[in-house]
Structures are given as C-alpha cells and as structure tokens.
Amino acid sequence: MHHDLGSLLSSARISQDITMAAMAEVAGVSVPTIRNLERGIGNVGSYQRCLDGLRLNLHWLDTARLGQCESLIKRRKSLGLSQRALAKKVGISHRTVIALENKFTGRIDTLQQCLSVLRLRPTLRSVANDTTGIDARILRDDRLLGVLGAGDGDTPRFALLHGDAHKTMQSLPSAIVDCIITSPPYWDQRTYAAGGIGEERSVDDYLSRLRAVFRQAHRLLKPRGSMWLNIDDTYHQGTMLGIPWRLTLGLVEDCGWLIRNDNIWAKTGGSLNRADNRLTHRHEHIFHLVKQSDYWFDADSIRLTPKPARLGGDVVATATGVTLKACIDRIADANDLTEAEQSSASAAVQDVFHDISEGRLHDFRLIIRGQNRVTHSDDQRTSARAERLERDGFYLLKYNPEGSLPNDVWNIAPERSTGRGPHYAPFPEALCEIPLKATCPTGGIVLDPFAGSGTTLKVAKRLGRHGIGIDLSVEYLQEASERLSLVPSVHSSPL
C-alpha cells in the first residue's frame, strides 16, 4: 500500500472515478494544483479540501481520537523530541513545526517528512458520521459545478437544491461561498409548505437544529466571507423568548463567529398590534457575522451620496452651512487657546476651506478646547481625540468625500401580500442590497440555505453575483426558479 500523501490522493480519486477537472472545480483549485498534489507538492489546506470532496480523512495513529494536531504533538513528545529537535531532524524552521502542530498548515512534503521522522504511516479513511465531506455524486451536478466554477465576468449562474438545509449543506465542499444571506423559519409562528425547522415542540430543540445548520454554514464560507442572518423573536406564554440573541451567541460559542453588527430592520408599516398590554413589535434583527477580523468589505459600494458644499459667489459653505468666517470667529473667541494655537487652528481651517472650494471635501467639524466636548470620552488614556485636543487645542473631523456609510437601522417596508406567490413570508429585496454589495464581490457566490422563493438569489442576479439556494419545499423552489428564469430548475439533494 502507498503511504506517501501524493499517491494516497491519486489512488483515492481514481478509485472513485472522479476526474482531475471535477476535483479541481469542487476543491476550488486548478487542475495543475491537483496534479502537483498527487505528486506530493502543494499545501496542506488544498490537500484537505480535496479529501473533503472524496469524503476521506487523513489518518495515522490516534488521529481518530485526538485529531491531527494533537496526535502529532503526542507522538513527538512520546519520542522525547522538542519542537526545535523535530525541526532540526526534518530540516525546517521551528516556526514551521509550530504552524503544523497548532493549525495543521504548511506544505504536504513537509508534513510527509515530519510523519517519517515520527514513524507515522498516513492512510485515508472514510469520514464517519460525515459533517465535512461531500457526496461524490455532487461532483457530477453540472448546474452546481457551473456555479462553483463561475467567476467575475460570467453571466450569473444559479443552482437550486431541494432538500433539508443541514443534510444538503453537509454534502457540499468546504470554503466555497463568499457570502451567506438567509432568514430561517421562525419558531412557532408560521406553517411552511414542507414543514421542517420552525415546527419543533420546544424552542430549545429549534435553536439546537439551527445551530447545527450554521455550523455547516461556517464550514462552507470562505475565510474572508460574511454571513447575514435575519431572525425574529417569538412571544410564548406571555414573554419574548430572546431567540435572536440566544441563537447568535450560540453560534459564537460553536464556531467563534465575530459579530460585526446587529442591524435592526425597522418595518415601515406592518400588521396591527392585536395585544393591548404591550407596544407594537415592528422590527427584526439582521446580524452580520464573520469568521475573522480580516474580511472582505467594499465600503465604497454602499456609501450614501453626500450633500454638496455650497459654492456661490465669494461665499463658500460646507454642506451643513458652516462658513470660513464663522470658524475664524469661533477660534478668535476661544479663550482656552494660546495665540499660537489660535494661529495654527486658523491656518488648518483655511486649508480645509480651500479643499472644499476645490471639490475635494464637502463638510467637516471643528472641535475647540473649552467650546466642545470630545466625542466619546474626555479621558486621554482611552481617546486619541482627547489627547489631540489637549495637545493642540483643536482638531478637525473631516467627512469622507465619498459619503458616509449606512447606519444599522434600516427602514424598509415588509413584503406585501399583493402579488405574493406560494411563500408566506418572503423578505423584501432591499434587505439584500447592502449585504451583497458590501460583502460579496462581483462574480462571487452567495448561499441561502433557506432560499424560499429566491429573493436573495434574485437580487444576486441583478447585482452580478452567482448563487446557491437550498429549500425543503419544491413549491418554493419552483417559484424561485421562475423568478430566476432557470430551465431546468430544481435539483434534488444528493442526500
């Protein structure tokens, strides 16, 4: 039996009758990369993604019980080797050993050498109780492969998969989507066409099932990707259950998601309040979650158009009506400033108004010691602005000339019943605009694991993004297919 990593991968691929081209599509790498991996050249991450496609795990002594990193550490220690000693024997750096043992990253030829020194013989084993592998049949799904292989400049492509969200997501390879936008069924509020999530007997069961779905979402999302989760609360036995935050904090606990925003969808309009002892409930949460602090975000694509400065005759005013004379007068009246500080502030303000007259800036704020409070904090230990104010006597807050970013309260009307298809509760298209523009690059792939009638995918098509939709209801997916003009339309889940 072969025990070198390249031969193991090659034999496994061939035994499952999967071409290099199909493997490359699913793993998100090129055919030359597959060829190199099968020669024992390349990185561990790409190798593991190929194994995901084959439903296989890399195995040696104790990996099933301890995992790859812990098993390497245990074996090294059992042989009385330090990390530096192992690095010296293999001929690699100490940092390389640390990366391999802590994150299982590096080159496969380095991994092979370490295994040899540690006297470990790698094999491949089928994934038991699979939550990370894919069904080999999905490698032959032309519609899905078309989406995974699409890029910027291609006509938007879509795949609609019929099946349970959790099981279908299990069948997909890791790190394939740039963005996830979804609104799962709410608990104990509506009856959906095909049942499923939302009809559990207890809220704890509901949250448990959703957490399992979003563990898969974390796996499918690329490292720099974003997830936008629209979720509402439920009243039960006289109290709100706190579902949005209970779910979101559970996701953080499960996978370490970073919460970037809790956006509030403030519904303009909506149904009447049937209760006479509480205020009308007209908002929902849309959480923005990411896997790491370095995530893809195109701020310029969603900036609000700034109000123009006022340029007329000899008078130049900012967008909010501030003039140079008004600023100079304020500086002259600032008793807490020294003459040198007043002179410096006047020169800075004149430079700013020059930029305004030249069209490089449209507005700013002038903060002066003794006249204004510092934004956020007066404590110089925690506020750089407070430090600047104490040091210089003033500072300028210049507005971004490209416009400001939207705030986290979105006033959007809910989808009306007029003209509505079979789906009972589609969310409005406007909810998808900011997420798609800001966190899914043009030509990227968005996933909606509760696709319903396909609103997320419809907006993705209009904005030049590709998409994958999953739903348990054939009826809903058929409506989504018609909205996307897909023929043929719906694919059964491989599971």
N, C-alpha and C positions, 0 to 999 in steps of 0.2 A: 504494500500500500504506500502511496505517496504521502510524505509528511511535510513537504515544503509548501508554503502557502500558495504560491502561484499555481502549482499542479492541482492542489486541492480545489481551488476555484474553477479551474478549467474543467476538471473531471465532473464536478457537480453541475456546471452549466450544461455540458454536453449530455449528461445522463438525463436531464430534464428536457432535452430537445429545445433549448432556448438559444436563439442566435445572439451573436455579439451585439448586433444592431438593436435588438429588442431589449437586451440587458442595459445597454447604454441609455436608451430612452428612459427606462424606469429609474435607473440609478442617478440620472441627471449628469452623466459624464459622456465623454466622446468615445467612439469605437477605439481609437488609438490608446486611450486610457485603459479600457478593458483589456486590450492586447498586452499592454505593459504589466497590468496587474497579474495577468496569467503567466507572465514571465518573472514575477516576483519583484516588480518595480512599481513604486507608487506609494500613496499614503494610506494609513490605516482607515481613515474616515471613508474614502472611496471604496476600499475593500469591504468595509462593513455594510455600506449601502448596497453593494452587490449581493452580499449574503442575505440582507433583508428581502431582496427580490426572490431569492431562492428558498426562503423560509428555513434558513440554516443559521446556526450559531457556531462561532469558533470556540472549540473546546480543548482543554487539556486538564490535567489533574486538578480537581477541586473547583473548576470554574462554575459547574452547575450549582454548587452550594455557596461559593464565596463571590462569584463574579470575576471578571478578567483581571481587574486591577488588584483586588485583594489577594487573589490566588498567586499573582506574580510576587507580591510583597512577601506572602507567607513562605513561598518556595525559596526566595532569595535569603530570607532570614534563617530558614532551616539548614541552608548550606553555609551559614556563617559569613555571608557576604554583605558588606555595606553597599550603599548605592554607588559610592565612588569606586569601590573594588569591582563591582559589576561593570561599571562604565569603562574601567581600565582594561578588563578582560576582553570586552567587546570592541574596544577602540572607538568609543563615542564619548560625548561630553556628559558630565554629571547632570546638567540641565535636561538632556535628552532622556535619561533614565527617570528623572522626576516627572517629566511630562507623560511618559509611558505609564508609570505606576499611578499617577494621580488622575489623569484624564484619558488614558488609553489613546494618545495621539502620537504621531510620528510616522516614520516610513516603515513599510512592511519588511524590507530587507533588514532594518534594524531590529524589528520585533523578532524576525526569524533568528537572527544571531543571538539575541537575548535568550530565546527559548532553547537554543542549542547549548549555551553556557549553563543554563539552569536545568539541562537534561529533561526538557519537557517536549513531548511529541504532540503537535497540534492535529486535531481531527475536526471534522464538521459533523454536527448533529442536527437533526430536525428540531424545530422550535416546538417545545411542549407548551400547551395552553397558550397558543400564539397570541401575542399582542403587538408584535413588531414586524412580522413577516407579511408577505403578500401572497395571494393566490397566483400560481403560475398562469392560470387562465387569463388573468387580467393583462398579462403581457401580450395577449393576442387581441385585446379590445382596441380596435382601430380608432374609435372615437376618443377614448381616454388617452391612448398613445399620441393622438394628434394634438390634444391639449398639452400633454407633458412635453412634447417636442416643439411647441409653438414658441414664438418669440416676438420681439418688437418688430413691427412692420408687417406681420402676418395678420390676415383678417381674423377677428376674434373667433375663437373656437370654444365649443362647449361640450361637456359630457354630463348627461343626466343619469344618475344611478338609482335604481329602485331597490330599496332595502332598508333595514334597520341602520340608523346612523352609526352606532357603535361597531356593529359587526362589519359594515361596509368600510368604515374607516380603518379597521384592523387589516383589511385586505389591501390597503394602499401602501406604497413605499414611503419611507421617511423623508422629511425635508423637501417636499415637492411644491408647496404653495407659498406665495408671497404674503397673502393676506387672508384672514377668515372674518367674514361678516355674517352673523346669524342671530336669529331670535328663536330660541327653543320654545316648545309649547309651555304655556303657563300651567301651574298646578291647580287642578280643581276649579277651572274657570270655563273651559270650553270642551266640546266634544269634537275631535278631529276625524276626518274621513276614515282613516285606517287605525285609529286608536293609538296605542304606544305611550311614549313618555307624556306625562301630564295627567294620567288617569290612575296613578298609584294610590293605594289606600292610605298612605301616610306621607307627610311632607319629607320625612327623613329618607324614605325609600326614593322619593322623587329626586332629592338632592344627591343621593348616592349614585343613581343612574346617570344623572347629568355629569357628575364629577368623572365618572368612567369615560363618558363621551369626550370630555375636554382634556383628559389625559392623552387620548388619541390625537386630539387637535394640536396639542403641544408637540407631539412627535411629528406630525405632518407639516408643521410650519417651519419654514426656513429660519436659520438663526437670527436674521435681521428683520423677520416678519412681524406683523401685528395682528392681534385679534380684537374685534369689536363685538361685544356681547350685549344684546338688548334683552333685558329681563324685567318683569314687573312683579310686584308683590301680590299677596292674596290675603284677604280677610277670612279668618276662620275662628268660629266660636267667639266672636267679639273682639278679636285682636289681629293686628297685622303680624305676619309671621317673620318679617325681615328676610325674605328669600333672596333678594338681590345681593345683599352683603354677606349673608351666610354662604351662598354659593361661591361668590368671588373669593372670600377669604379661604374657603375650602380648596379652591383651585390654586391659590398661592401656597397653601400647605402641601398640596400634592406635588406640584411641579416647580415651585419657585417663580411663578409669574411676577412681573413687575407691573404695578398699577400706575399708569400714566395719567389717566383722567377718569373721573366719574362724571360723565356728561349727562345732563338732565334733558330729556325730551319733554318739553312743556307743550302739551296738546292745546292748540288753539281751537276751541270748540270741544266737541266730545259729548258723551251721553250725560243725561241729567243725574243728579245725585238723588238716589232713592232713599238714603238714610236721612234722618232728621236730628241726629246727635253727633255728627262729625262733618268736617269740611269736605268739599268735593275733591276727589282724587283725580288729578289730571296730569300726571307726569309718570315717566318711566325712566329707568337707568340705562345708559349705554356705556359700558366700561371699555376703556382702551387698555389692553394688556399686551405686554411684550416679553420676550424671552431673555433679553439682555439690554444693557443701557445703550449700546451702540446699535440702534435700529434704524431702518430706512424711513426717512420722513422728509417729504418735499413741502416745506413751509410756504414757498413762494406760490405754489399751485392753489392755495386756499386763502391767500391774503385778501382782506377786504379793501376795496378801492378807496384810497384816502381822499379826503376832501382837499381840493386845491387851495394853495395860498392865494391871497387877494393881491393882485398886481395891477395897479391903476394909477396913472399919473406919477406923482412924486411920492406916493404913499405905498409902502409895502407892508402887508399884514399877514400874519400866519393864518392857517385855516380856521383857527378859533378866534381871530380878530386881534391878536396881540401885535403892537407896532414897536419899532425900534425906540421911538421917543418914550413910550410907556416903560420900556425896560430900563432905559437910561435914567429916567426919573426915579424908578424904584431903587436902582443902585445908589443914586445920589442921596436918597432918604435912608439908606441903610446905616444906622448909627453904629452897628456892631462891626462894620468893616473898617479896616485901616485904609488910608489913601492908596497905598499900593494895591490892596485887594480890590478897591473900587476901580482902579485903573485897569487891572487885569480882567475884572468882570466885564467892564465896558468894551474892551478890545475883543473879548470872546463873543459877546453878543453881536457886535458889529460884523464879525466873521460869519456868524450864523445867518444873519440877515442877508449878507452877500450870497450865501449858498441858496437862500430862499429866492432871491431875485433871479438867480441863475437856473432855478428849477431843480436843484439838487436836494432840496429839503422842502417840506410843506408845513411843519409845525414842530414846536419844542416847548419845554417848560423850564423856567428859570427859578432855581431854588437858592434863596439867600439866607445866610445865618441871621437869626433874630427876626426874620419875617415869615419863614415857613418851617413847618415840622418836617423832619426827614421821613421819607417814605419807609414804612415798615418798622424802623427802630432807631432810637437815638443812641443806642449802645455801640460804641466804636469797635467793640470786640466782635460783634456779630453783623455789623452793617458797614460795608465799604463806603456807602454814600455818606454815612455819618462821619466817617474818618475824613473823607474829602471835604465835607462842609467845615469841619473843624480846622483842617489844614489850610484850605484856600479861601474860605468864606462864602463860597458859592459852588454850584455845579449846574450843568445843563443836561436835561433829559431830551435827547433828540428822538423824534418819532421816526420809525422806519419809513423811508420814502416810498417803499413798495407797498405799504399798507400794513395794518395790524392783523394779527391772527384772530380768528373767531373765538368767542368765549365758550364756556362749557355749558351754557343753557341754550338749547335750540328750540325756537318757537316754530313748530311745524304742525300743520293740521293732520289729523289721522286720516287714513284711507276711508273714503265714504262708501256707503253701500251701493250707491248708484253705479250700475255697470260692473259690479263685482262678479267675479267668476265663482267657482265652487269653493275656493278657500275662504274660510270665515274671517280670518284676521290677518290679512297681509299688511306689512308696514309700508309707509309711504316711500316713494323713490328718493325723496330729498334726504332721508336718513343715511343713504349710502353714498351721497356725493362727497362729503368731506373725507370719510374713511378711505374711499377708493382713490381719490386724487392725492391724498397726503401720504398714504402708506402702502399703496400697490403701484409699482412702476408701470408705465405704459408697456404693454406686452407681457406683464406679469400675470399670475394665476390667482384668482380669488376662489375660495371654497365656502359654500354654505351647506353645512351638514343637515340643516332643517330647511331645505330650499322652498318648500311650499309651492306657491305659484310662480316663483322665479324672479322676484323683484330685484334681489342682489345681482343676479346674472343679467337681467335686462339693462340695469344701469351700467354694469361692467361692459356690456356690448357697446353701448353708446359712447363710453369713455375709452374704448380701445384696449380693454383687458380681456383675458381669457378666463374661463370659469368651469368649476365642477360643482354640481348640485346633487344632493342626496335627499331622498324623502321616502317615507314608508307608503305614501299614497300614490298609486298610479294615476288617479284622477287629478291630483295636484300637479304631478309632473307633466301630464299631458297638456294642462293649461300653460305650464312653464314652457313647454316645447313650442306651443303655438305662439307665445309671446316672443320667443327667440327665433322663430321660423326654422326650426330644426326638422329635417327629414332624412333618415328615420330618427325617431325622437328619444325613446327611453330605453335604457339598458338595464337588464336585471343585475342585481349584485352578484358577484362571484361566489358569495356565501349563501 
